[in-house]
Amino acid sequence: MRIASHHQAGTAEHKLSGLLTGNVQYTPTCAWPDDCTVQWGHGIIPSTPFFEAFPTGTFIRGEGPTIADAEVKAFAQFESEFSCRHLWGRQRPGRSIYLNGAGWCRKCGAFRGKMFAEVVELGHWRKPVTVWEADFLHSLETDAEMNAHMDRKYPADSKARRKNARILRLRMNLFGALQ
């Protein structure tokens, strides 16, 4: 297991962590995998002891009356997820469907952030531009000084800004603007 740098004495992160929250002394006791990063502490509001593990591709958090109890809960969840023959879906049990690519195991409740391709709603641009979008479009089309400044400051975004302007202009021409 890898212990997060803010728990390792002598690191800059440990020094900063000590100034911000006080360093919580704890030594993990469970058999976490070598490629798993772990961290622990007390929540802000309410001050709930927690233990977090970051196995490859996921995140596990345990909470309890003590950090040791929180670690035991997190490790039990890890073992449950590790031994499960997952059946992935986009819907979290009892909640709405995730369209951002996240997936939940229907058996053990495991979570993975990039299980599926993101679902893109087709035709979402088929609506009038808002007042804010109309103002933004006006700036993109008429404010040469702002555009030059943005191109200098964010050169990688210039192509996307021009594309956004074209899309907004098409929406304005086809569907009008809200007042």
Contact map, one row per residue, 1 for C-alpha under 8 A:
11100000000000000000000000000001111111000000000000000000000000000000000000000000000000000000000000000000000000000000000000000000000000000000000000000000000000000000000000000000000
11110000000000000000000000000000011111000000000000000000000000000000000000000000000000000000000000000000000000000000000000000000000000000000000000000000000000000000000000000000000
11111011000000000000000000000000000011100000000000000000000000000000000000000000000000000000000000000000000000000000000000000000000000000000000000000000000000000000000000000000000
01111111000000000000000000000000000011100000000000000000000000000000000000000000000000000000000000000000000000000000000000000000000000000000000000000000000000000000000000000000000
00111111001011000000000000000000000000000000000000000000000000000000000000000000000000000000000000000000000000000000000000000000000000000000000000000000000000000000000000000000000
00011111101111111000000000000000000000000000000000000000000000000000000000000000000000000000000000000000000000000000000000000000000000000000000000000000000000000000000000000000000
00111111100011000000001100000000000000100000000000000000000000000000000000000000000000000000000000000000000000000000000000000000000000000000000000000000000000000000000000000000000
00111111111001000000000000000000000000000000000000000000000000000000000000000000000000000000000000000000000000000000000000000000000000000000000000000000000000000000000000000000000
00000111111001100000000000000000000000000000000000000000000000000000000000000000000000000000000000000000000000000000000000000000000000000000000000000000000000000000000000000000000
00000001111101100000000000000000000000000000000000000000000000000000000000000000000000000000000000000000000000000000000000000000000000000000000000000000000000000000000000000000000
00001101111111100000000000000000000000000000000000000000000000000000000000000000000000000000000000000000000000000000000000000000000000000000000000000000000000000000000000000000000
00000100011111110000000000000000000000000000000000000000000000000000000000000000000000000000000000000000000000000000000000000000000000000000000000000000000000000000000000000000000
00001110001111111000000000000000000000000000000000000000000000000000000000000000000000000000000000000000000000000000000000000000000000000000000000000000000000000000000000000000000
00001111111111111100001000000000000000000000000000000000000000000000000000000000000000000000000000000000000000000000000000000000000000000000000000000000000000000000000000000000000
00000100111111111110000000000000000000000000000000000000000000000000000000000000000000000000000000000000000000000000000000000000000000000000000000000000000000000000000000000000000
00000100000111111111000000000000000000000000000000000000000000000000000000000000000000000000000000000000000000000000000000000000000000000000000000000000000000000000000000000000000
00000100000011111111111000000000000000000000000000000000000000000000000000000000000000000000000000000000000000000000000000000000000000000000000000000000000000000000000000000000000
00000000000001111111111000000000000000000000000000000000000000000000000000000000000000000000000000000000000000000000000000000000000000000000000000000000000000000000000000000000000
00000000000000111111110000000000000000000000000000000000000000000000000000000000000000000000000000000000000000000000000000000000000000000000000000000000000000000000000000000000000
00000000000000011111110000000000000000000000000000000000000000000000000000000000000000000000000000000000000000000000000000000000000000000000000000000000000000000000000000000000000
00000000000000001111111000000000000000000000000000000000000000000000000000000000000000000000000000000000000000000000000000000000000000000000000000000000000000000000000000000000000
00000000000000001111111100000000000000000000000000000000000000000000000000000000000000000000000000000000000000000000000000000000000000000000000000000000000000000000000000000000000
00000010000001001100111110000000000000000000000000000000000000000000000000000000000000000000000000000000000000000000000000000000000000000000000000000000000000000000000000000000000
00000010000000000000011111000000000000011000000000000000000000000000000000000000000000000000000000000000000000000000000000000000000000000000000000000000000000000000000000000000000
00000000000000000000001111100000000000000000000000000000000000000000000000000000000000000000000000000000000000000000000000000000000000000000000000000000000000000000000000000000000
00000000000000000000000111110000000000010000000000000000000000000010000000000000000000000000000000000000000000000000000000000000000000000000000000000000000000000000000000000000000
00000000000000000000000011111000000000000000000000000000000000000000000000000000000000000000000000000000000000000000000000000000000000000000000000000000000000000000000000000000000
00000000000000000000000001111100000000000000000000000000000000000001001000000000000000000000000000000000000000000000000000000000000000000000000000000000000000000000000000000000000
00000000000000000000000000111110000000000000000000000000000000000001000000000000000000000000000000000000000000000000000000000000000000000000000000000000000000000000000000000000000
00000000000000000000000000011111000000000000000000000000000000000000001100100000000000000000000000000000000000000000000000000000000000000000000000000000000000000000000000000000000
00000000000000000000000000001111100000000000000000000000000000000000000000000000000000000000000000000000000000000000000000000000000000000000000000000000000000000000000000000000000
10000000000000000000000000000111110100000000000000000000000000000000000000100000000000000000000000000000000000000000000000000000000000000000000000000000000000000000000000000000000
10000000000000000000000000000011111100000000000000000010000000000000000000000000000000000000000000000000000000000000000000000000000000000000000000000000000000000000000000000000000
11000000000000000000000000000001111100000000000000000000000000000000000000000000000000000000000000000000000000000000000000000000000000000000000000000000000000000000000000000000000
11000000000000000000000000000000111110000000000000000011000000000000000000000000000000000000000000000000000000000000000000000000000000000000000000000000000000000000000000000000000
11000000000000000000000000000001111111000000000000001111000000000000000000000000000000000000000000000000000000000000000000000000000000000000000000000000000000000000000000000000000
11110000000000000000000000000000001111100000000000001110000000000000000000000000000000000000000000000000000000000000000000000000000000000000000000000000000000000000000000000000000
11110000000000000000000000000000000111110000000000111100000000000000000000000000000000000000000000000000000000000000000000000000000000000000000000000000000000000000000000000000000
00110010000000000000000000000000000011111000000000111000000000000000000000000000000000000000000000000000000000000000000000000000000000000000000000000000000000000000000000000000000
00000000000000000000000101000000000001111100000011110000000000000010000000000000000000000000000000000000000000000000000000000000000000000000000000000000000000000000000000000000000
00000000000000000000000100000000000000111110000011100000000000000010000000000000000000000000000000000000000000000000000000000000000000000000000000000000000000000000000000000000000
00000000000000000000000000000000000000011111001111000000000000000000000000000000000000000000000000000000000000000000000000000000000000000000000000000000000000000000000000000000000
00000000000000000000000000000000000000001111111111000000000000000000000000000000000000000000000000000000000000000000000000000000000000000000000000000000000000000000000000000000000
00000000000000000000000000000000000000000111111100000000000000000000000000000000000000000000000000000000000000000000000000000000000000000000000000000000000000000000000000000000000
00000000000000000000000000000000000000000011111100000000000000000000000000000000000000000000000000000000000000000000000000000000000000000000000000000000000000000000000000000000000
00000000000000000000000000000000000000000011111100000000000000000000000000000000000000000000000000000000000000000000000000000000000000000000000000000000000000000000000000000000000
00000000000000000000000000000000000000000111111110000000000000000000000000000000000000000000000000000000000000000000000000000000000000000000000000000000000000000000000000000000000
00000000000000000000000000000000000000000111111111000000000000111000000000000000000000000000000000000000000000000000000000000000000000000000000000000000000000000000000000000000000
00000000000000000000000000000000000000011110001111100000000000111110010000000000000000000000000000000000000000000000000000000000000000000000000000000000000000000000000000000000000
00000000000000000000000000000000000000011110000111110000000011110110011000000000000000000000000000000000000000000000000000000000000000000000000000000000000000000000000000000000000
00000000000000000000000000000000000001111000000011111000000011100010011001000000000000000000000000000000000000000000000000000000000000000000000000000000000000000000000000000000000
00000000000000000000000000000000000001110000000001111100001111000000001001000000000000000000000000000000000000000000000000000000000000000000000000000000000000000000000000000000000
00000000000000000000000000000000000111100000000000111110001110000000000001000000000000000000000000000000000000000000000000000000000000000000000000000000000000000000000000000000000
00000000000000000000000000000000000111000000000000011111111100000000000000000000000000000000000000000000000000000000000000000000000000000000000000000000000000000000000000000000000
00000000000000000000000000000000101110000000000000001111111100000000000000000000000000000000000000000000000000000000000000000000000000000000000000000000000000000000000000000000000
00000000000000000000000000000000001100000000000000000111110000000000000000000000000000000000000000000000000000000000000000000000000000000000000000000000000000000000000000000000000
00000000000000000000000000000000000000000000000000000111111000000000000000000000000000000000000000000000000000011000000000000000000000000000000000000000000000000000000000000000000
00000000000000000000000000000000000000000000000000000111111100000000000000000000000000000000000000000000000000111000000000000000000000000000000000000000000000000000000000000000000
00000000000000000000000000000000000000000000000000011110111110000000000000000000000000000000000000000000000000100000000000000000000000000000000000000000000000000000000000000000000
00000000000000000000000000000000000000000000000000011110011111000000000001001100000000000000000000000000000000000000000000000000000000000000000000000000000000000000000000000000000
00000000000000000000000000000000000000000000000001111000001111100000010001000000000000000000000000000000000000000000000000000000000000000000000000000000000000000000000000000000000
00000000000000000000000000000000000000000000000001110000000111110000011111000000000000000000000000000000000000000000000000000000000000000000000000000000000000000000000000000000000
00000000000000000000000000000000000000000000000111100000000011111110111011000000000000000000000000000000000000000000000000000000000000000000000000000000000000000000000000000000000
00000000000000000000000000000000000000000000000111000000000001111111110010000000000000000000000000000000000000000000000000000000000000000000000000000000000000000000000000000000000
00000000000000000000000000000000000000000000000110000000000000111110110000000000000000000000000000000000000000000000000000000000000000000000000000000000000000000000000000000000000
00000000000000000000000000000000000000000000000011000000000000111111110000000000000000000000000000000000000000000000000000000000000000000000000000000000000000000000000000000000000
00000000000000000000000001000000000000011000000011100000000000111111111000000000000000000000000000000000000000000000000000000000000000000000000000000000000000000000000000000000000
00000000000000000000000000011000000000000000000000000000000000010111111100000000000000000000000000000000000000000000000000000000000000000000000000000000000000000000000000000000000
00000000000000000000000000000000000000000000000000000000000000111111111110000000000000000000000000000000000000000000000000000000000000000000000000000000000000000000000000000000000
00000000000000000000000000000000000000000000000011100000000011111111111111000000000000000000000000000000000000000000000000000000000000000000000000000000000000000000000000000000000
00000000000000000000000000010100000000000000000001110000000001100011111111100000000000000000000000000000000000000000000000000000000000000000000000000000000000000000000000000000000
00000000000000000000000000000100000000000000000000000000000001000001111111110000000000000000000000000000000000000000000000000000000000000000000000000000000000000000000000000000000
00000000000000000000000000000000000000000000000000000000000001110000111111111000000000000000000000000000000000000000000000000000000000000000000000000000000000000000000000000000000
00000000000000000000000000000000000000000000000000111000000111100000011111111100000000000000000000000000000000000000000000000000000000000000000000000000000000000000000000000000000
00000000000000000000000000000101000000000000000000000000000000000000001111111110000000000000000000000000000000000000000000000000000000000000000000000000000000000000000000000000000
00000000000000000000000000000000000000000000000000000000000000000000000111111111000000000000000000000000000000000000000000000000000000000000000000000000000000000000000000000000000
00000000000000000000000000000000000000000000000000000000000100000000000011111111100000000000000000000000000000000000000000000000000000000000000000000000000000000000000000000000000
00000000000000000000000000000000000000000000000000000000000100000000000001111111110000000000000000000000000000000000000000000000000000000000000000000000000000000000000000000000000
00000000000000000000000000000000000000000000000000000000000000000000000000111111111000000000000000000000000000000000000000000000000000000000000000000000000000000000000000000000000
00000000000000000000000000000000000000000000000000000000000000000000000000011111111100000000000000000000000100000000000000000000000000000000000000000000000000000000000000000000000
00000000000000000000000000000000000000000000000000000000000000000000000000001111111101000000000000000000000111000000000000000000000000000000000000000000000000000000000000000000000
00000000000000000000000000000000000000000000000000000000000000000000000000000111111100000000000000000000000000000000000000000000000000000000000000000000000000000000000000000000000
00000000000000000000000000000000000000000000000000000000000000000000000000000011111110000000000000000000000000000000000000000000000000000000000000000000000000000000000000000000000
00000000000000000000000000000000000000000000000000000000000000000000000000000001111111000000000000000000001100000000000000000000000000000000000000000000000000000000000000000000000
00000000000000000000000000000000000000000000000000000000000000000000000000000000001111100000000000000000000000000000000000000000000000000000000000000000000000000000000000000000000
00000000000000000000000000000000000000000000000000000000000000000000000000000000100111110000000000000000111100000000000000000000000000000000000000000000000000000000000000000000000
00000000000000000000000000000000000000000000000000000000000000000000000000000000000011111000000000000000111000000000000000000000000000000000000000000000000000000000000000000000000
00000000000000000000000000000000000000000000000000000000000000000000000000000000000001111100000000000011110000000010000000000000000000000000000000000000000000000000000000000000000
00000000000000000000000000000000000000000000000000000000000000000000000000000000000000111111000000000011110000000000000000000000000000000000000000000000000000000000000000000000000
00000000000000000000000000000000000000000000000000000000000000000000000000000000000000011111000011101111000000000001000000000000000000000000000000000000000000000000000000000000000
00000000000000000000000000000000000000000000000000000000000000000000000000000000000000001111101111000011000000000000000000000000000000000000000000000000000000000000000000000000000
00000000000000000000000000000000000000000000000000000000000000000000000000000000000000001111111111000011010010000000000000000000000000000000000000000000000000000000000000000000000
00000000000000000000000000000000000000000000000000000000000000000000000000000000000000000011111000000001010010000000000000000000000000000000000000000000000000000000000000000000000
00000000000000000000000000000000000000000000000000000000000000000000000000000000000000000001111100000000000000000000000000000000000000000000000000000000000000000000000000000000000
00000000000000000000000000000000000000000000000000000000000000000000000000000000000000000011111110000000000000000000000000000000000000000000000000000000000000000000000000000000000
00000000000000000000000000000000000000000000000000000000000000000000000000000000000000000011011111000000000000000000000000000000000000000000000000000000000000000000000000000000000
00000000000000000000000000000000000000000000000000000000000000000000000000000000000000000111001111100000000000000000000000000000000000000000000000000000000000000000000000000000000
00000000000000000000000000000000000000000000000000000000000000000000000000000000000000000111000111111110000000000000000000000000000000000000000000000000000000000000000000000000000
00000000000000000000000000000000000000000000000000000000000000000000000000000000000000000100000011111100000000000000011100000000000000000000000000000000000000000000000000000000000
00000000000000000000000000000000000000000000000000000000000000000000000000000000000000000000000001111100000000000000111000000000000000000000000000000000000000000000000000000000000
00000000000000000000000000000000000000000000000000000000000000000000000000000000000000000100000001111110000000001111111000000000000000000000000000000000000000000000000000000000000
00000000000000000000000000000000000000000000000000000000000000000000000000000000000000000100000001111111000000111111000000000000000000000000000000000000000000000000000000000000000
00000000000000000000000000000000000000000000000000000000000000000000000000000000000000011111000001001111100000111111000000000000000000000000000000000000000000000000000000000000000
00000000000000000000000000000000000000000000000000000000000000000000000000000000000000011111100000000111110011110000000000000000000000000000000000000000000000000000000000000000000
00000000000000000000000000000000000000000000000000000000000000000000000000000000000001111000000000000011111111100000000000000000000000000000000000000000000000000000000000000000000
00000000000000000000000000000000000000000000000000000000000000000000000000000000000001111001100000000001111110000000000000000000000000000000000000000000000000000000000000000000000
00000000000000000000000000000000000000000000000000000000000000000000000000000000000101100000000000000000111110000000000000000000000000000000000000000000000000000000000000000000000
00000000000000000000000000000000000000000000000000000000000000000000000000000001100101000000000000000000111111000000000000000000000000000000000000000000000000000000000000000000000
00000000000000000000000000000000000000000000000000000000000000000000000000000000100000000001100000000001111111100000000000000000000000000000000000000000000000000000000000000000000
00000000000000000000000000000000000000000000000000000000000000000000000000000000100000000000000000000001100111110000000000000000000000000000000000000000000000000000000000000000000
00000000000000000000000000000000000000000000000000000000011000000000000000000000000000000000000000000111100011111000000000000000000000000000000000000000000000000000000000000000000
00000000000000000000000000000000000000000000000000000000110000000000000000000000000000000000000000000111000001111110000000000000000000000000000000000000000000000000000000000000000
00000000000000000000000000000000000000000000000000000000110000000000000000000000000000000000000000001110000000111110000000000000000000000000000000000000000000000000000000000000000
00000000000000000000000000000000000000000000000000000000000000000000000000000000000000000000000000001110000000011111100000000000000000000000000000000000000000000000000000000000000
00000000000000000000000000000000000000000000000000000000000000000000000000000000000000010000000000001110000000011111100000000000000000000000000000000000000000000000000000000000000
00000000000000000000000000000000000000000000000000000000000000000000000000000000000000000100000000001110000000000111110000000000000000000000000000000000000000000000000000000000000
00000000000000000000000000000000000000000000000000000000000000000000000000000000000000000000000000011000000000000111111000000000000000000000000000000000000000000000000000000000000
00000000000000000000000000000000000000000000000000000000000000000000000000000000000000000000000000111000000000000001111100000000000000000000000000000000000000000000000000000000000
00000000000000000000000000000000000000000000000000000000000000000000000000000000000000000000000000111000000000000000111110000000000000000000000000000000000000000000000000000000000
00000000000000000000000000000000000000000000000000000000000000000000000000000000000000000000000000100000000000000000011111000000000000000000000000000000000000000000000000000000000
00000000000000000000000000000000000000000000000000000000000000000000000000000000000000000000000000000000000000000000001111110000000000000000000000000000000000000000000000000000000
00000000000000000000000000000000000000000000000000000000000000000000000000000000000000000000000000000000000000000000000111110000000000000000000000000000000000000000000000000000000
00000000000000000000000000000000000000000000000000000000000000000000000000000000000000000000000000000000000000000000000011111100000000000000000000000000000000000000000000000000000
00000000000000000000000000000000000000000000000000000000000000000000000000000000000000000000000000000000000000000000000011111110000000000000000000000000000000000000000000000000000
00000000000000000000000000000000000000000000000000000000000000000000000000000000000000000000000000000000000000000000000000111110000000000000000000000000000000000000000000100000000
00000000000000000000000000000000000000000000000000000000000000000000000000000000000000000000000000000000000000000000000000111111000000000000000000000000000000000000000000100010000
00000000000000000000000000000000000000000000000000000000000000000000000000000000000000000000000000000000000000000000000000011111100000000000000000000000000000000000000000100010000
00000000000000000000000000000000000000000000000000000000000000000000000000000000000000000000000000000000000000000000000000000111110000000000000000000000000000000000000000110111110
00000000000000000000000000000000000000000000000000000000000000000000000000000000000000000000000000000000000000000000000000000011111111000000000000000000000000000000000100110011110
00000000000000000000000000000000000000000000000000000000000000000000000000000000000000000000000000000000000000000000000000000001111111000000000000000000000000000000000000000000111
00000000000000000000000000000000000000000000000000000000000000000000000000000000000000000000000000000000000000000000000000000000111111100000000000000000000000000000000000000000111
00000000000000000000000000000000000000000000000000000000000000000000000000000000000000000000000000000000000000000000000000000000111111110000000000000000000000000000000000000000000
00000000000000000000000000000000000000000000000000000000000000000000000000000000000000000000000000000000000000000000000000000000111111111000000000000000000000000000000100000000000
00000000000000000000000000000000000000000000000000000000000000000000000000000000000000000000000000000000000000000000000000000000111111111100000000000000000000000000000100010000100
00000000000000000000000000000000000000000000000000000000000000000000000000000000000000000000000000000000000000000000000000000000001111111110000000000000000000000000000000000000000
00000000000000000000000000000000000000000000000000000000000000000000000000000000000000000000000000000000000000000000000000000000000111111111000000000000000000000000000000000000000
00000000000000000000000000000000000000000000000000000000000000000000000000000000000000000000000000000000000000000000000000000000000011111111100000000000000000000000100110000000000
00000000000000000000000000000000000000000000000000000000000000000000000000000000000000000000000000000000000000000000000000000000000001111111111000000000000000000000000000000000000
00000000000000000000000000000000000000000000000000000000000000000000000000000000000000000000000000000000000000000000000000000000000000111111111001000000000000000000000000000000000
00000000000000000000000000000000000000000000000000000000000000000000000000000000000000000000000000000000000000000000000000000000000000011111111100100000000000001000100000000000000
00000000000000000000000000000000000000000000000000000000000000000000000000000000000000000000000000000000000000000000000000000000000000001111111100000000000000000000100000000000000
00000000000000000000000000000000000000000000000000000000000000000000000000000000000000000000000000000000000000000000000000000000000000000111111100000000000000000000000000000000000
00000000000000000000000000000000000000000000000000000000000000000000000000000000000000000000000000000000000000000000000000000000000000000111111111100000000000000000000000000000000
00000000000000000000000000000000000000000000000000000000000000000000000000000000000000000000000000000000000000000000000000000000000000000001111111110000000000000000000000000000000
00000000000000000000000000000000000000000000000000000000000000000000000000000000000000000000000000000000000000000000000000000000000000000000001111111000000000000000000000000000000
00000000000000000000000000000000000000000000000000000000000000000000000000000000000000000000000000000000000000000000000000000000000000000010001111111100000000000000000000000000000
00000000000000000000000000000000000000000000000000000000000000000000000000000000000000000000000000000000000000000000000000000000000000000001001111111110000000000000000000000000000
00000000000000000000000000000000000000000000000000000000000000000000000000000000000000000000000000000000000000000000000000000000000000000000000111111111000000000000000000000000000
00000000000000000000000000000000000000000000000000000000000000000000000000000000000000000000000000000000000000000000000000000000000000000000000011111111100000000000000000000000000
00000000000000000000000000000000000000000000000000000000000000000000000000000000000000000000000000000000000000000000000000000000000000000000000001111111111001000000000000000000000
00000000000000000000000000000000000000000000000000000000000000000000000000000000000000000000000000000000000000000000000000000000000000000000000000111111111111000000000000000000000
00000000000000000000000000000000000000000000000000000000000000000000000000000000000000000000000000000000000000000000000000000000000000000000000000011111111000000000000000000000000
00000000000000000000000000000000000000000000000000000000000000000000000000000000000000000000000000000000000000000000000000000000000000000000000000001111111000000000000000000000000
00000000000000000000000000000000000000000000000000000000000000000000000000000000000000000000000000000000000000000000000000000000000000000000000000000111111111000000000000000000000
00000000000000000000000000000000000000000000000000000000000000000000000000000000000000000000000000000000000000000000000000000000000000000000000000000111111111000000000000000000000
00000000000000000000000000000000000000000000000000000000000000000000000000000000000000000000000000000000000000000000000000000000000000000000000000000010011111100000000000000000000
00000000000000000000000000000000000000000000000000000000000000000000000000000000000000000000000000000000000000000000000000000000000000000000000000000010011111111000000000000000000
00000000000000000000000000000000000000000000000000000000000000000000000000000000000000000000000000000000000000000000000000000000000000000000000000000110011111111100000000000000000
00000000000000000000000000000000000000000000000000000000000000000000000000000000000000000000000000000000000000000000000000000000000000000000000000000000000111111110000000000000000
00000000000000000000000000000000000000000000000000000000000000000000000000000000000000000000000000000000000000000000000000000000000000000000000000000000000011111111000000000000000
00000000000000000000000000000000000000000000000000000000000000000000000000000000000000000000000000000000000000000000000000000000000000000001000000000000000011111111100000000000000
00000000000000000000000000000000000000000000000000000000000000000000000000000000000000000000000000000000000000000000000000000000000000000000000000000000000001111111110000000000000
00000000000000000000000000000000000000000000000000000000000000000000000000000000000000000000000000000000000000000000000000000000000000000000000000000000000000111111111000000000000
00000000000000000000000000000000000000000000000000000000000000000000000000000000000000000000000000000000000000000000000000000000000000000000000000000000000000011111111100000000000
00000000000000000000000000000000000000000000000000000000000000000000000000000000000000000000000000000000000000000000000000000000000000001001100000000000000000001111111110000000000
00000000000000000000000000000000000000000000000000000000000000000000000000000000000000000000000000000000000000000000000000000000000000000000000000000000000000000111111111000000000
00000000000000000000000000000000000000000000000000000000000000000000000000000000000000000000000000000000000000000000000000000000000000000000000000000000000000000011111111100000000
00000000000000000000000000000000000000000000000000000000000000000000000000000000000000000000000000000000000000000000000000000000100011001000000000000000000000000001111111110000000
00000000000000000000000000000000000000000000000000000000000000000000000000000000000000000000000000000000000000000000000000000000000000001000000000000000000000000000111111111000000
00000000000000000000000000000000000000000000000000000000000000000000000000000000000000000000000000000000000000000000000000000000000000000000000000000000000000000000011111111100000
00000000000000000000000000000000000000000000000000000000000000000000000000000000000000000000000000000000000000000000000000001111100000000000000000000000000000000000001111111111000
00000000000000000000000000000000000000000000000000000000000000000000000000000000000000000000000000000000000000000000000000000001100001000000000000000000000000000000000111111111100
00000000000000000000000000000000000000000000000000000000000000000000000000000000000000000000000000000000000000000000000000000000000000000000000000000000000000000000000011111111000
00000000000000000000000000000000000000000000000000000000000000000000000000000000000000000000000000000000000000000000000000000001000000000000000000000000000000000000000001111111000
00000000000000000000000000000000000000000000000000000000000000000000000000000000000000000000000000000000000000000000000000000111100000000000000000000000000000000000000000111111100
00000000000000000000000000000000000000000000000000000000000000000000000000000000000000000000000000000000000000000000000000000001100000000000000000000000000000000000000000111111110
00000000000000000000000000000000000000000000000000000000000000000000000000000000000000000000000000000000000000000000000000000001111001000000000000000000000000000000000000010011111
00000000000000000000000000000000000000000000000000000000000000000000000000000000000000000000000000000000000000000000000000000001111000000000000000000000000000000000000000000001111
00000000000000000000000000000000000000000000000000000000000000000000000000000000000000000000000000000000000000000000000000000000011000000000000000000000000000000000000000000000111
